[in-house]
Amino acid sequence: MKNILLAVMLACCSLVLAQQDDPILMTINGKNIHRSEFEYSYNKNNAEGVIDKKSVDEYVDLFINYQLKVIAAEEARLDTLSSFKKEFAMYRDAQIKPTMITDADVEQKAHEIYQQTANRVNASGGLVKVSHILIALKQTAGEVDRRIAEQRADSVYRALCKGANFGELAKRVSDDRASASRGGELPWLERGQTLEEFDKAIFSMKKGELSKPVQTPAGYHIIFLKDKRSFFPYDSLKTEILQFIEQRGIRDQLISKKIQTAIEHAGSGVTEDDILAQKRKELVAKNPQLKYLIKEYHDGLLLFEVMTREIFSKAQNNAQALNEYFRQNRKKYKWEQPRFKGIAYYTKNKKDIKAVRKAVRRVPFEEWTKVIQQTFNQDSTIRVSVDKNIFKKGDHPLVDCHVFKKIGQVKPLTDFPYAATYGKKLKKPQCYQDVEAQVVADYQEELEKQWVQRLRRKYPISVRRDILATVNQHP
């Protein structure tokens, strides 16, 4: 009985100490948020290099608004959607899976790859370092060309036998220009890396030996065997092998194998999710920052889902609301200089200049490109090339010349000698489509502001100002 009582007392003592070390900073809709979570978010979003850094007091409202949106998403059960669960699991596990193996595991695999390669190379004759001079001969060459190439190769061989410098001669006469610049020298070669006839020759030669001309599908080669050796030592290849492991997905294979081994050792009924959950628990116990990183993925995905539903979709798919917002806030949208709302177009024949204008005259501006495509460019011959936009001065040379009366010549397009513009010059936006991107952004901002106000009225919020004063100011 005494032992049970002591255990309870110790547990209560641990809980009190934990609360003292990481007190509750705020409560939102009954959800306690500890100082460490706020500090993680604040410090991450106000690190060095951030342009719009906030003070702790300034950041509180942003943090609360963020949490309110997440609570709204959870209340809407967006976290139960299969698409959300799948995407969140992918992000979460991406933080955990790499920790299933160590650098020692990767190093061991690198040694295995090295040893397998070294055994294969050494068993087949090791490595050879050769230089060669190539007298090229196409496989389709006739008898005359073959004899000429053969005679050239024999001539080079005889010159080398009489003491000519191999490297200098290779630079002057070899048709393998890549190696010629290096005096004919090739990289270290293992058996099977080159043409069959060349391969057979170099692995039958002795160090310091010069071959007679060797014919391959590329032509005639005079070969000098400079050196032979066994495979390179591990340390000289370690970096390349580790890069190979990363590039070929071998690290992921090691992780999958480690997880599968853990499942087998754990016994029946244990899944990969169970193994990763246990690993996640161990990691969070050692590094609380990981808990907040995973929560950040979770909440960020939820935020995107709920913002799409409450803000983005409502703004982007509601022309009537956007038009009304523009009408009520028309004074916000001004241009420092006039714009030209229209087209700059080029035609193959002069008659199409008027035809284009006639085709779009009574058509909404948004449909001009489609009408021109259907009227003039449906067959294999393109009759009209068109640029449609709301242009300001400097955007387009043809518009600058024809509309803004900028002095200068406009270079015609190849095959389109006739050029014109059609549209109207505006001093200010006349409808929301004239400044659509800005109107959509402003309307979304207004929707978000109204939504957050509703959330603040709906969910109770309390902040411990005494604890807030200790943010980043405690041991």
C-alpha positions in Angstrom: 0.0 0.0 0.0 2.9 2.3 0.9 4.6 1.6 -2.4 1.4 2.5 -4.4 1.0 5.8 -2.4 4.6 6.7 -3.0 4.3 6.1 -6.8 1.2 8.3 -6.9 3.0 11.1 -5.0 6.0 10.9 -7.3 3.8 11.0 -10.4 2.0 14.1 -9.0 5.3 15.7 -8.2 6.6 15.0 -11.8 3.4 16.6 -13.2 3.8 19.7 -11.1 7.5 20.1 -12.2 6.6 19.6 -15.8 3.9 22.3 -15.5 6.5 24.6 -13.9 9.0 24.0 -16.6 6.5 24.4 -19.4 3.4 26.3 -18.1 0.2 26.8 -20.0 0.3 30.0 -21.8 -3.2 30.2 -23.3 -6.4 28.2 -23.6 -8.5 28.3 -26.7 -11.9 26.6 -26.7 -10.7 24.4 -23.8 -7.5 23.5 -25.6 -4.4 24.2 -23.5 -1.3 25.6 -25.3 2.0 25.5 -23.5 4.7 28.1 -23.6 7.0 25.8 -25.5 4.6 25.4 -28.4 4.2 29.1 -28.7 7.9 29.6 -28.5 8.5 27.0 -31.2 6.1 28.8 -33.6 7.3 32.3 -32.7 11.0 31.6 -33.0 10.5 29.7 -36.3 8.5 32.5 -37.9 10.7 35.3 -36.6 14.1 33.9 -37.2 17.1 35.9 -38.5 16.4 37.0 -42.1 12.6 37.3 -41.7 11.6 40.7 -43.2 8.5 41.4 -41.2 9.6 40.3 -37.7 7.0 40.6 -34.9 7.4 41.2 -31.2 6.0 38.5 -28.9 2.9 40.7 -28.2 2.4 41.3 -31.9 2.6 37.6 -32.6 0.0 36.5 -30.1 -3.0 37.5 -32.2 -1.5 35.9 -35.3 -0.9 32.7 -33.3 -4.5 32.7 -31.8 -6.0 33.3 -35.3 -4.1 30.3 -36.6 -5.2 28.1 -33.8 -8.8 29.2 -34.2 -8.8 28.2 -37.9 -7.3 24.8 -37.0 -10.0 24.3 -34.3 -12.7 25.2 -36.9 -11.2 22.6 -39.3 -11.3 19.9 -36.6 -14.8 20.8 -35.7 -15.7 20.4 -39.4 -14.0 17.0 -39.2 -11.7 17.8 -42.0 -9.0 15.7 -40.2 -11.1 12.6 -40.7 -11.0 12.9 -44.5 -9.0 10.0 -46.1 -7.1 12.4 -48.3 -6.0 14.4 -45.3 -5.0 11.3 -43.3 -3.0 10.0 -46.3 -1.1 13.2 -46.9 -0.4 13.9 -43.2 0.9 10.4 -42.7 3.3 10.9 -45.6 4.7 14.1 -44.1 4.8 12.7 -40.6 6.5 9.5 -41.5 9.0 11.3 -43.7 10.4 12.7 -40.4 10.5 9.4 -38.7 11.6 6.8 -41.3 15.1 8.2 -41.8 15.8 7.7 -38.1 15.1 4.0 -38.4 18.7 3.5 -39.7 22.0 5.0 -38.5 25.0 6.3 -40.4 26.7 3.0 -39.4 24.0 1.1 -41.3 24.6 3.2 -44.4 28.4 2.8 -44.0 28.0 -1.0 -43.7 26.0 -1.0 -46.9 28.6 1.1 -48.6 31.3 -1.5 -47.5 29.1 -4.3 -48.9 28.7 -2.5 -52.3 32.4 -1.8 -52.4 33.4 -5.4 -51.5 31.1 -6.9 -54.1 32.5 -4.5 -56.8 36.1 -5.1 -55.8 35.7 -8.9 -55.8 34.1 -8.8 -59.3 36.7 -6.5 -60.7 39.7 -8.3 -59.2 38.4 -11.7 -60.3 38.1 -10.5 -63.9 41.6 -9.1 -64.1 41.6 -5.9 -62.1 42.0 -2.5 -63.6 44.2 -1.3 -66.4 45.4 2.2 -67.4 46.0 2.6 -71.2 46.6 5.2 -73.8 45.5 4.8 -77.4 45.7 6.4 -80.8 42.7 5.9 -82.9 42.6 5.9 -86.7 38.9 6.1 -87.3 37.2 4.0 -89.9 33.4 3.9 -90.5 31.8 0.5 -90.6 30.3 1.4 -94.0 33.7 2.3 -95.4 34.8 0.7 -98.7 38.0 -1.3 -99.4 40.0 1.8 -100.5 39.2 3.7 -97.3 40.0 0.6 -95.2 43.4 0.2 -96.8 44.2 3.9 -96.3 43.3 3.7 -92.6 45.2 0.5 -92.1 48.3 2.1 -93.7 48.0 5.1 -91.5 47.8 2.9 -88.4 50.8 0.9 -89.5 52.7 4.1 -90.1 51.9 5.4 -86.6 52.9 2.0 -85.1 56.2 2.0 -86.8 56.9 5.6 -85.7 56.3 4.6 -82.1 58.5 1.6 -82.4 61.3 3.9 -83.6 61.0 6.0 -80.5 58.3 8.6 -81.3 56.7 10.1 -78.1 53.3 8.4 -77.7 51.6 11.4 -76.0 52.7 13.9 -78.6 51.8 11.7 -81.5 48.3 11.0 -80.0 47.7 14.8 -79.7 48.5 15.3 -83.4 46.9 12.3 -85.2 44.4 10.5 -82.9 40.8 10.7 -84.1 39.6 10.2 -80.6 39.8 13.9 -79.8 38.6 13.6 -76.2 41.5 11.5 -75.2 43.9 13.0 -77.7 44.1 16.2 -75.6 45.4 14.0 -72.8 48.0 12.3 -74.9 45.6 9.4 -75.6 45.2 8.5 -72.0 41.9 6.8 -70.9 40.5 6.4 -67.4 41.2 3.2 -65.4 39.2 0.4 -67.1 37.8 -2.8 -65.9 37.0 -5.8 -68.1 33.8 -5.3 -70.2 33.8 -1.5 -70.3 35.1 -1.1 -73.9 34.6 -2.6 -77.3 35.1 -6.3 -77.3 38.2 -6.4 -79.5 39.8 -3.5 -77.5 38.9 -5.1 -74.2 40.5 -8.4 -75.3 43.7 -6.7 -76.3 44.3 -4.6 -73.2 43.7 -7.5 -70.8 46.1 -9.7 -72.7 49.0 -7.1 -72.6 51.8 -6.6 -70.1 52.6 -3.4 -68.3 54.7 -1.2 -70.6 53.7 -3.1 -73.8 52.8 -1.4 -77.1 50.2 -3.2 -79.3 50.1 -3.6 -83.0 47.1 -1.9 -84.6 43.9 -3.5 -83.2 40.8 -3.3 -85.3 37.4 -2.6 -83.8 34.1 -1.2 -85.2 35.5 2.3 -84.5 38.7 1.8 -86.5 42.3 1.0 -85.7 43.8 1.5 -82.3 47.5 1.5 -81.3 47.5 0.8 -77.5 50.1 1.4 -74.8 49.5 -0.3 -71.5 50.7 2.1 -68.8 49.7 0.3 -65.6 47.8 -2.5 -64.0 46.4 -2.7 -60.5 43.7 -4.3 -58.3 40.5 -2.3 -57.4 40.8 1.1 -55.7 40.9 1.2 -51.8 37.6 1.9 -50.1 38.5 5.3 -48.6 39.2 6.7 -52.1 35.7 5.7 -53.3 33.6 6.2 -50.1 32.1 9.6 -51.1 31.1 8.3 -54.6 29.6 5.1 -53.0 27.5 7.1 -50.5 26.3 9.3 -53.4 25.3 6.2 -55.3 23.4 5.0 -52.3 21.4 8.2 -52.2 20.8 8.5 -55.9 19.6 4.9 -56.4 17.2 4.9 -53.5 19.2 2.3 -51.5 18.8 4.3 -48.3 15.0 3.8 -48.6 15.6 0.1 -49.2 17.6 -0.1 -46.0 14.8 1.7 -44.1 12.1 -0.6 -45.4 14.3 -3.7 -44.5 14.8 -2.4 -41.0 11.1 -1.8 -40.5 10.3 -5.2 -41.8 12.8 -6.8 -39.4 11.3 -4.9 -36.5 7.8 -6.1 -37.5 9.0 -9.7 -37.6 10.7 -9.5 -34.2 7.6 -7.8 -32.7 5.3 -10.7 -33.5 1.9 -11.1 -35.2 -0.5 -8.2 -35.4 2.1 -5.5 -35.4 2.1 -3.2 -38.4 4.4 -0.7 -39.9 2.3 2.1 -38.4 2.8 0.6 -35.0 6.6 0.4 -35.4 6.8 4.0 -36.6 4.5 5.2 -33.8 6.8 3.6 -31.2 9.8 5.2 -32.9 8.0 8.5 -33.0 7.3 8.3 -29.3 11.0 7.6 -28.5 12.2 10.5 -30.7 9.7 13.0 -29.2 10.8 12.1 -25.7 14.3 13.0 -26.7 13.5 16.0 -28.8 10.2 17.9 -28.0 10.8 20.1 -31.1 9.9 17.1 -33.3 6.5 17.0 -31.7 5.8 20.5 -32.7 7.2 20.0 -36.2 4.8 17.1 -36.7 2.0 19.1 -35.3 3.0 21.9 -37.6 2.5 19.6 -40.6 -0.8 18.4 -39.2 -2.2 21.9 -38.6 -0.8 23.3 -41.8 -2.6 20.8 -43.9 -5.8 21.3 -42.0 -5.4 25.1 -42.4 -5.1 24.7 -46.2 -8.2 22.5 -46.3 -10.3 24.9 -44.2 -9.0 28.0 -46.0 -9.9 26.5 -49.3 -13.4 25.8 -48.2 -14.0 29.0 -46.3 -12.0 31.6 -48.3 -10.3 30.6 -51.6 -13.3 28.8 -53.2 -15.8 31.4 -52.2 -13.7 34.2 -53.7 -12.5 32.5 -56.9 -15.8 31.0 -58.0 -18.1 34.0 -57.2 -18.1 36.5 -60.0 -21.1 38.3 -58.6 -19.5 38.8 -55.2 -16.3 40.0 -56.8 -18.1 42.5 -58.9 -20.0 43.8 -55.9 -16.8 44.1 -53.9 -15.2 46.0 -56.7 -18.2 48.3 -57.0 -18.2 49.1 -53.3 -14.4 49.6 -53.2 -13.9 51.2 -56.6 -11.7 54.0 -55.2 -9.1 51.5 -54.0 -8.3 50.5 -57.6 -6.4 53.1 -59.5 -3.6 53.2 -62.0 -0.8 55.6 -62.0 -0.9 55.7 -65.8 -3.5 54.7 -68.4 -3.9 51.1 -69.6 -4.8 49.7 -73.0 -7.4 46.9 -72.7 -7.2 45.0 -76.0 -5.1 43.1 -78.4 -1.9 43.6 -80.4 -2.2 41.3 -83.5 -0.3 40.4 -86.6 -1.8 38.9 -89.8 -0.5 37.2 -93.0 -2.8 39.3 -95.3 -4.0 42.9 -95.0 -7.7 42.0 -95.2 -7.6 40.2 -91.9 -6.7 43.4 -90.0 -10.4 44.5 -90.4 -11.7 41.0 -90.2 -10.2 40.5 -86.7 -11.9 43.7 -85.5 -15.2 42.7 -86.9 -15.0 39.3 -85.3 -14.5 40.5 -81.7 -16.4 43.8 -81.9 -19.5 42.6 -80.1 -17.9 39.8 -78.1 -16.9 40.1 -74.3 -13.2 40.8 -73.9 -12.6 37.5 -72.1 -13.6 35.6 -75.2 -11.5 37.4 -77.8 -8.7 34.9 -77.9 -11.1 32.0 -78.3 -13.0 33.8 -81.1 -9.8 34.6 -83.0 -8.6 31.0 -82.7 -11.9 29.6 -84.0 -12.3 32.1 -86.8 -8.8 32.4 -88.2 -6.5 29.6 -86.8 -8.5 26.4 -87.0 -6.8 24.8 -90.0 -3.1 24.0 -90.4 -2.4 27.6 -91.5 -2.1 30.2 -88.7 -3.5 33.5 -90.2 -3.4 35.6 -87.0 -0.9 35.9 -84.2 -2.4 37.8 -81.2 -1.3 39.1 -77.8 -4.3 39.9 -75.5 -3.8 41.8 -72.2 -4.4 44.9 -70.2 -1.2 46.7 -71.3 0.6 49.5 -69.6 3.3 51.6 -71.4 6.4 49.5 -71.9 4.6 46.1 -71.9 4.4 45.7 -75.7 6.2 47.6 -78.5 3.2 47.6 -80.9 0.9 48.9 -78.2 3.5 51.5 -77.2 3.7 52.7 -80.9 0.0 52.6 -81.9 -1.7 53.4 -78.6 0.7 55.3 -76.4 2.3 57.1 -79.4 5.8 56.2 -78.5 8.2 57.1 -81.2 10.1 54.2 -82.7 10.0 51.4 -85.2 8.2 48.1 -84.5 9.8 45.1 -86.0 7.3 42.9 -87.9 6.9 39.2 -87.1 8.3 36.8 -89.6 5.6 35.7 -92.0 3.1 38.2 -90.4 3.9 41.5 -92.2 0.7 43.4 -91.1 0.2 44.6 -87.6 -2.6 46.4 -85.7 -4.1 47.0 -82.3 -7.8 46.9 -81.2 -9.3 47.8 -77.9 -9.8 50.8 -75.7 -7.6 53.0 -73.6 -8.6 53.2 -69.9 -7.7 55.8 -67.3 -8.9 53.6 -64.5 -10.4 50.0 -64.1 -14.0 49.8 -65.2 -14.8 46.3 -63.9 -13.3 43.8 -61.5 -11.8 41.8 -64.3 -9.5 44.8 -65.1 -7.8 44.3 -61.8 -9.0 40.7 -61.1 -5.9 39.4 -59.2 -5.9 42.3 -56.8 -9.7 42.2 -56.3 -9.6 38.5 -55.6 -6.8 38.9 -53.1 -8.5 41.8 -51.3 -11.9 40.0 -51.2 -10.2 36.9 -49.8 -8.6 39.1 -47.1 -12.0 40.6 -46.3 -13.6 37.1 -46.1 -10.8 35.9 -43.8 -11.1 38.9 -41.5 -14.9 38.4 -41.1 -14.4 34.6 -40.6 -11.8 35.2 -37.9 -14.1 37.7 -36.1 -16.8 35.0 -36.0 -14.4 32.4 -34.7 -13.2 34.8 -31.9 -16.9 35.3 -30.9 -17.6 31.6 -31.0 -14.6 30.2 -29.1 -13.5 31.4 -25.7 -9.9 32.5 -25.4 -7.7 33.2 -22.4 -4.1 34.3 -22.3 -1.8 34.2 -19.2 0.0 37.6 -19.6 2.4 36.7 -16.7 3.5 33.6 -18.6 3.6 35.5 -21.9 6.2 37.8 -20.3 8.5 34.8 -19.8 8.6 33.7 -23.4 12.2 33.3 -24.4 13.1 34.8 -21.0 13.4 31.6 -18.9 16.2 29.1 -18.1 
